[in-house]
Amino acid sequence: MASQDWFEKDFYAILGVPQDADEATVKKSYRKLAREWHPDSKPGDEAAEQRFKDIGEAYAVLSDPEQRQQYDAIRQMSRGGARFTAGAGGPGAAGGTGFEDIFAQMFGAGAGAGSGGARQHVQFGTGGGQQTINLEDLLGGFAGGGGTAGGYGGPSGFGGARAPRKGRDVEARTTLTFRQAATGDTVTLRTPEGRSLTARIPAGVKDGQRIRLRGKGMPGEAGAPAGDLMLQVSVQPHPVFGREGNNLTVDLPVTFAEAALGATVQVPTLDGQPVRVRIAPGTPSGRVLRVKGRGIKTKGGTGDLLAKVQIVVPQRLSDTATEAVRTLQQETAGADPRAELFTRASQ
């Protein structure tokens, strides 16, 4: 964007925020206005389309700390600092300083009237021997833009054009299923600016994690690299599996007989291929059985599957089963499973 636009447009007014608004306020206002004026919501409305472009232009500047600093400095010049007029002898010269005066002061090209010296002027124009100055280069020099050693190099002697700027980073959010997050997937995203893009989500991403996707942000200037996309991921819970680091967790129901006498049972896995685990005789409820290498696979390694034993108490018993349980109760009447609990509670 040409710096001349920065004199003419009030980006703070366009976004409806005060000049001292922080980054969060600027972003919140931008998102609200972008939704309101997006061309998709007002098809065929050229005014809305232009308004949407102005909003995007304003946000691009105010969301970039470096550009915002330069914009504020340039706007300050136009309001009360060095005034850019047609020249020291043109209309309005009594109240301000022209481009010629600024350059005379910068390079010591002559003393002012107050010192009795003759003031030298730098000519501006497009031909006839007058020197042409690119406004972008001029303002870049004022705001610390790229130039040669000494700050005023380049073909015109007033500072080279700044290097093309890398594209701005953007933010987006997406929601994944538990399986998508665990195994990785390619998703289609829509950025706050309304762009649609595809992105590859790596395996093992966690709920709330922020992923930097290189080169998926706004395009750069004149061939400069594109910015990055900062993607925040939300992961939906799974009805069976949980996660602890890169380990998968699952509650494994077993019968009282399996836990008491021992058994080999199947455990589900995320890839759909069940595995068999051995339950030792006398296994209590809550014991965790570990299956190596059947957790979440990431670049840093693969986790395990942790199966937590949950003994299932039957809701209904036949007469024979009831009698068997009563017999077991009589045989174990001397054992108090809560004795240790009370002993530890009194410590």
Secondary structure, 3 states (H helix, E strand, C coil): CCCHHHHHCCHHHHHCCCCCCCHHHHHHHHHHHHHHHCHHHCCCCHHHHHHHHHHHHHHHHHCCHHHHHHHHHHHHHHHCCCCCECCCCCCCHHHCCEHHHHHHHHHCCCCCHHHCCCCCCCCCCCCCCCCCCCHHHHHHHHCCCCCCCCCCCCCCCCCCCCCCCCCCCEEEEEEECHHHHHHCEEEEEECCCCCEEEEEECCCCCCCCEEEECCCCCCCCCCCCCCCEEEEEEECCCCCCEEECCEEEEEEEEEHHHHHHCEEEEECCCCCCCEEEEECCCCCCCCEEEECCCCCEECCEECCEEEEEEEECCCCCCHHHHHHHHHHHHHCCCCCCCHHHHHHHCC
